[in-house]
């Protein structure tokens, strides 16, 4: 896609590139924006406008403080309900080891939080799959697939249960987990 700037193709830098640009600018404060453009081009192969460099340098503190796991984000769109999302994220952290977190469960919990947090004038908001993907990206949530019944296993007292299994095995076979012939 061509830019309105002559000879500059539209590109978008990731936050990681922006962070590196801000570090480079901080380490070399005498560099001009033109030199910073050349540095981005030589290190990342991106042609960016002087305005992009200017806006990035202006927001240096913000980019330098971003957590590293957010480095692949290109555009930022703030959440419509940040308090709701923060509560939902805390709920996920608290229950992720006890409950098999599915997309449907997270969406249902978000709807419940919406009703609880905005009881009088609850906004008409659709918790779509698109919203869920962006929510997960904002909070760095990754999907982990649990196989079969692993999500329903109670880990409390597992060591005692394993010891009792080993005692039964020793009783029948004389040695822990001996090979059995059937």
PyMOL commands that set and color helices and strands:
alter all, ss='L'
color gray80, all
select helices_A, chain A and resi 15-27+33-44+50-58+60-65+68-70+82-95+103-117+129-139+150-152+158-173
alter helices_A, ss='H'
color red, helices_A
deselect
rebuild
show_as cartoon
